[in-house]
Structures are given as structure tokens and as C-alpha cells.
Amino acid sequence: MSLFPRWREKTEGIVAPDERLPWPQTIAMGVQHVIAMFGATVLAPLLMGFDPNVAILMSGIGTLIFFFVVGGRVPSYLGSSFAFIGVVITASGYAGQGPNPNLGTALGGIIACGALYTVVGLLVSATGTRWIEAYMPPVVTGAVVAVIGLNLASVPIKNMAPTSFDTWMQAITFLCVGAVAVFTRGMLQRLLILVGLILASLVHAVLTNGLGLGQPIDLGKVAAAPWFGLPGFASPAFDPRAMLLIAPVAVILVAENLGHIKAVSAMTGQDLDRYMGRAFIGDGIATMVSGAAGGTGVTTYAENIGVMAATKIYSTAVFVVAALIAVLLGFSPKFGALIQTVPLAVMGGVSIVVFGLIAVAGAKIWVDNRVDFSDNTNLIVAAVTLILGTGDFTLQLGQFKLGGIGTATFGAIALYALLKRR
């Protein structure tokens, strides 16, 4: 077997990972995957105060790293992970607007998370996935994912609406997103966050620039920004407290990647479990590289799984094309300046939707896996985990503080391991 797939050309029907469409169609499919990942990959860095250009650039580089580590056998795009938002905001004390003043501290934690993730990948490569599934059953992963969203609930409501106008603008924003989600179809519906954000920004511009009801949108920086240039790279700083807080996100990334592999295996009819360890390693290395350059942690993207499910095209060649397009976008300061013009209140409204969707995604894990809450083990694990995370339960460990998401993550795993032995 060659190191990388020698894609066989195919012009119709289902296209397997080791096949490809003619190159013009492959490029068009790559553009579609960039569009699918774009909204979330840009939104996550904005919510954490990162440079979106760096995030887009590192999503492309991370996808290429993943491709090389798995030998081009697993179709996947790596975009900005929302699992980092809560812990990064907590670790860096980010207020929700403008560049993050403690970006380096967050980056050090992201690198620590990537390193832990890579170690898990090495263990899985050596021992298989059974032990992960034993210690991280759906009741645990669902609770931890839900906590990520619930822990963030106060951020947009308390910190991203300084005036009554901004509060109303947040409401208009999540109504726009909801309308796109319910009343549109096809690709427009898949881009509900991005399209809703654009609609809300247009409404904001009419109310502020046109009617003078609030802070107007200033496009001066967009006009002044060059089309091509280096993004705002940043260096990490290794604070043990931040690293201890952010590293446990590896648990979420493992669960996401595990689900990704299982989903793609089912869709393609190919057993991809043998690439599980390499997939973890690829994602872990990509996260470390991204953090080292000033980017967000990255993860496999459900949005791109959705595109594959809709098109029946699973060719890994498509993801190489998508990654290269993302790298080009990362080197456009004008693109980054345009993103930075999104009003704070609009970002707050989008955040309400996104954080809520994260919480619901945790509940969906329970529903999809038919978690039995008549079993007291499941009931106690879920109940305690949700309150620890939502209430930001903090443990003092010497000079270290383990915040709500960390205590919820470790607590869910430990509690399940303890109670299941009854």
C-alpha cells in the first residue's frame, strides 16, 4: 500500500476516499467545504479574541497535517474547536471584545491540550479504542459537551450587551439565525450561523449608520487593509494554571474525533477504526502547531461531514484542495479586517445560539445513544457534571485552580469509573 492514496478518477455515483472527481469538480467541491467550515472557524477565534486570519490559515495547515498523518485515508477537515472557548475565556480573563490581551497564556494551554491529545493517540495506536469507550461512555461525553455550552451562558448576556440597544440587537441576531435555520434549505441552511450573522450585521448597519441609534459600523480599516500580507502571529506563554485548565479539552476532542471516524465509516462502508490512533495524533499535532502560531485548537468538523453525507463524495483529495484555499485566505489582511467589523452585539447574539447548540449537542449524544437515566449511575454522573460546570465549581490545588469545565470533565470520568463498579 502506498504512503498516500493514488486517487482513481470517477465521474458519477459515490466517490470513495481513495477516489476523486475530475480536478475541476474536485476544486469546486473543495470550495464548498471551505464555505461549510468558514462560519464556525471564523466565529470561534472572534469569541476568544484571536486573529481570525491566523485561525483560517492554521485550519488549512492543520488539515494538511492530518492528511499526512493518516496517509490520506480519512476524509476530514480540521477547523476551530468551540470546546476551547470556555476554558480560554476563563484562563485568559477575556472580556469579549477586541484582541485578547492574554493571548499567549491561552496558546500555552492549547499546546498542552494538543500534547495530551497526541499522547492519547499514541496509546490508542498501541492498545486500540476499547479502553476509551469504557471510560468515556455516552453519558460522560454528553455531559461534558453540554457543560462547555452551559458554562459560557453568562458571557454574551453579561459581557457583550453594554447598552439596551445592544440587548435588543442580540435578540434580533438570534432571531435572524433562527429564521435561516427554519425557513431556508440546502447550503443556505447549512450556513445558518454565517448567513444569520450577515443579516443581523445589515440590520445593525441600517439602525446605526442609517438611523443613528447606536455605534455605527466603521469600514475604514477594511478599505485601508492590503489584499495580501502576513496575519498576526503570536507566541505562547506557558502558565501551569492555564495549561491545567485547558488541557482537559482533549477529552472532548477525543470524543469528537471518535464520533467522526465512526460516522464516516458508516457512510463509506469502510472500516476506518484502524486509523483512529493516527487521527488523534494528527489532530493533536495540528492543535500544537496552531497554538504555537497564535491559532485556536482544531478539531474534525461536523459541518464537513454533513457536506459529505449530502454529496456522497468522500474523496480526501477534496480536503487537500479545501486546505490550500484556507491557507490563501489566511494571508489576506483585508479579509481579516472585514471580519473584525462585526458589531459586538451581533457577536453576542450569535454566541447565544452557538453556546446553546453546544449544550444541546451534549443532550443529543444522550438521545442518539439511548442513555438510560433510570440507571442511577447515569443519573448521578450527568446531574453532578452539569451543575459542576454550569456553576463553575472550582477546586484549589495548592497554587492551582481547577475551574468548572475542568472539574466537570475529570469529575464525570472519575465518578463514572467509581459508580459503575457497584
N, C-alpha and C positions, 0 to 999 in steps of 0.2 A: 504494500500500500504506500503510495507516495506521501510525502510530508504534507502537501496541500492538495485539495481536490482538483482534478482536471475536468472542469465543468463541461459536460456534454450539452450541446445546444438542443433545445426543444422549443417548438413553436406553438404548442397547444396542450391543453389538459393540465393536470397537476405537475408542478415543477419541483423536483426533489432538491435537497440541499446540495447535492453534487451535480446538479444540472443548472442550466441557465437559459434565459430567453436570448434572442439576438441582442447584440450590445446596445443598439438604440433603445429597445424596450427595457433592457436591464437598467440603463441610465434613468429612464423615466420612472421606473419603479423605485430607484434609489432616491429620486426627488420626493416621491410620495412618502417614503419612510422618514425623510428629513422633516417633512411637514407634520407627520404624525407625532414625532418626538419633540417638535420645536416648542410648543406651548409650555409643556411641563419642564423641559430642560432649561428654558429661559426664566420661567417663573421661580423655580427653586432658588437660584442664586440671588434674585432680587429680594426674596423674602429673608435671606440671610445676610444681605449686604455684600455679596460677592460681585465681581465683574462678570456680567453675562457673556461677554466675548470670550473670556477665558473658559467659562463653563462649556460653551458651544465647542470651542477648539478642543478641549480635553475630552468631550464626549466623543468626538471623532477619533482622536488618538486612542482613547480607551477602547473603542470598538475595534480598532485595528489590532491593539494588543490582545484583546480577547480572541479575535480571529486567529492570530498566530499561535496562541497558547493551545487552543482547541483544534488546531490543524485545519481550520476552515470547515469543520464538520457540524457545528451547532449554529443555526441561524439566530442571530441576536444583535440588538442594538443596545449600547450602554449609554444611558442618559443620567441627568442629575437625579439623585435619590432624595425623595421627600422624607425618608426616615431620619435624615441628619438634621432637619430643620429645628426641631425642638431642642435637641442637645446642643446644637451650635449656638442658638439664641441664648440658652442658659449659660453655656460655658463662656461666651464672649460678652454677655450683657448687652446684646444688640437691641437698639431702641425701635427698629423697624423702618428707618428712613435713611437714605444715603449710604455711602460706603461704611462697611463695618470697621470701627476703629481698632478692634482687637482681632483682626482677621488672622494674624499669624498664630495666635493661640488656638483658634478653631482648626487651622490647617494641620497643626501638630496632632490634634486629636483625630482628624480624618486619616492621617498617615498611620496612626496607631491602630485604628479600626481596620484599615486595609491590610496591615501586617497580621493582625489576628485572623482576619478572613482568609488570608493566604495560608496560614498555619492549619486552619480547618480544612482547606482544600488539600493540603499535603496529607493530612490524616485520612481524609476520605479516599484519596488515591491509594493509600496503603491498606485501608481496612474496609472500604465500602460505606454505604449510606445508612445501614440499618440502625446504627447507634444514634444517628441524628434524629431519625424518625421516632426512636424510642424516647429520647429526652425532649424532643420538641414536637409533640403531637399537635393536632389542630387546635385543641383548647388552649394550649400555651401560645402558639404563634398568633392565633386570632386575638387573644387578649393583649398581647404585646403590640401588635399592629394598631389595634383600636386605641391603645394608650397614647401612641405617637400623635394621633389627631386630637384626642381629648386634652392632652397636656398643653396643647397650643391654643386652646379655645380663647383664652383671655388676650392673646397677643393682638389680633386685629380689632377686637372690640374695645380694649382699654388703651391701646397704644397707637392705633392707626386712624383714629377719628377725632382730632383735636377740637373740631367745631361741630355745631349741629348740622351745618350744610354737609360736612364730610360724612356724618352718620347717615343722612338721607342718601348720599351718593353711594355709600356702601350697599344700602338696600336696593337702589337702582341697579347696581352692578350684579348682585346675586340674582336679581330678577332677570337680567339680560342673559346670564349664563343658563338659568333655568329654562328660559324661553327657547334658547338654542337647543338645549338638551331634549326638549319635549316636542317642539314644533318643526324641527328640521330633520333631514335624513341624509344618509350616505356620509361622505367625507366631511361635510359641513358639521354634522352631528358629532363625528369623532374629534373634531377640533373645537368642542364646545367651550373649553376654557379660553382658548386664544380668541375665538370669534366673539365670545361674550365680553372679553376684556376690551377688544377693539370697539364694540358697540358702546360700552359704558364710557370709554375714553371720548368717543364722539359726542355723547350726551354731555359729558363734563365740559368739553370744549364749547358747546353751544351755551351752556349755563354760565360759564365763567368768562371765556373770551368774548362771547356774544352778548350776554346779558349782565355781566359784571357781578355775579352772585358769589364768587369765590376766587381762590387763587388761580389765575389763568395759566394755561399751558404755554411754556416758552420753548419754541423750536429753534432758537438761535444757536444752541450748541449743536444741533443736528446739521444745520447749514454750514457751520464752521468746521465740523469734523471731516477729516480726509476719508476717501473711499477705502484706502488700504493703509495698514500700519500695524505695529505690534500692540497686542492687548495689554492690559495692566497686570502683568505677572506679579506674584507676591511670594515671600519666603515664609516658611513655617517657623513657629516657636514652640518648643516642647515643654508645656506646663503639665506636670504629673496629674493635677486635679482635672484639667480639661481632657487629658488622654483617658483617664479612668472613667470619665463621664461619657465620652463619645465612643470609645472602643466597643461597648456592648451592642452598638448598632449592627455589628457583624452578625448577630443573631437574626436580625430582620433580613439582612442581605442574603444570608444562607437560605432562609425560608422563601424569599422571592425567587432566587435562582433555582432552588429545588422545584418550585412550582412551575417555573418557566420550562425547565427541561422536561418535566412530566407532561406539560401541555403540548409542547412541540412534538414530543414522542408520539402522543396520541394523534395529533393532526397529521403527521407524516407517515405514521405506521412503522417508523424506525425506532429501535431501542437505542436511545441516546444516554442511558444511565451510565455507560462505561466512560462517558466524558464528563461526568458530574464533578469529580475532583479537579480536573483540568479547568472546568468552567469556573469553579470557585477561585482557583489560583489566578486565572486570567482576570476576573473581576477584582480580586484583591490587589493585584499588581497595578491594574488600571486606576484603582482608587488611590493607591500610594503615589503614583505618578501625577495624578490630577492634584492631589493635596500639595505635593511638592512644588507645583507651578502656580498655585493660587486658585485652583478649581474646586468644585464640590466633589463629594463622594459620588460614585456612579453605580448603577445597578441595571439589570436587564429590564426592558420596558414592556409593560403590558400593551401599551398603545401599538407597538410594532407587532406584537403577537396578533392583535386584532386585525391589522392590515393583512398579515399572512393568512389568517383564517378567512378573511373576505375574498382574497385574490387567489388562494391556493398556490401561491408562489413562495417557496421556501428556500430558494437559491441563496447561498451565502455570498455569491458574487454581488447581489443587490446591496448587501450591508457594507461591502468594501466601497462601493460607489457612494452610498449614503455617508459613510465616514469621511471620505475625501471631500465631499461637498461641505460637510460641517467644518472641516479644517479651514477651507477657504472662507467661510462666513466668519470664523473666529478672528481672521485678520482684517476685518472691516470696522474701523472705529465709528464710521457713520451708522452702521447697523447697531452698534452698542449704544451710541448716543440716542438713537431713536427709542430704544427700549427704556432708557433712563428717563424719558419724558412721561412715562405712565404715572398719573397722579397717585399720591399715597392712598387716598380714599378708595380709588378703584382697585388698587392692590389689596387693600383691606377687605373689600367685598369679595374679590376672587379668593382671598385667603380663607374666608369663612366657608366658602364652598369646598375648597381643596382640603382643608383640615377636617371638615365634616365627612368628605368622601373617604379620607384615610380611616377615620373611625368606623365608618360603615363597612369598609373593606375588611376590617377585622371581624365584624359580625358576619360578613358574607363567608369568611373561612369556616366559621362555625356551622352556618346553614349548609354550605356545599358539602361539608364532611359529616353532617348529621351528628354533631356533638350532642351527647345525651346529658342534659342538665338535671335529670333525675338522679344521676350518679353524683353523690356528694363530693367526690374528689374533683370532678369537673366544675361543679358549682362553686366550691370554695376557691379553687385556683383562679377562676375567672373573676369572681367577686372581689377578692383581695387585690388582684393585679390592677383592675380598673380603678379602684379607689386610691391605691398607692400612686399610680401615675397621674390621675386627674388631680388629686390633692397635692401633688408634688412632695410626697413623703421623702424626707432627706435623712440619711444616716451619716453621722460624723465618725470617720475612721481615722483617728489621730488627727493629722493635719488635712486629711482629705474629706471631701463631702461627696456623697453619692446621692444625686438628685432623683426626682420622681421617676423618670424614664429608666434610669439605671437600676433603682431598687425594684421597679416593676418587672424589668426584664429578668434580672437574676432571681428575684423572688418567685416569679412564675415557674422558672425552671426548677429551682430548689424545692418549691412547695409541691410541685407535681411529683418530683422524684421521691419526696418524703411520704406523701399521702398515698401514692399508688402501691406502696408496699404493705398496706393494711391487710 
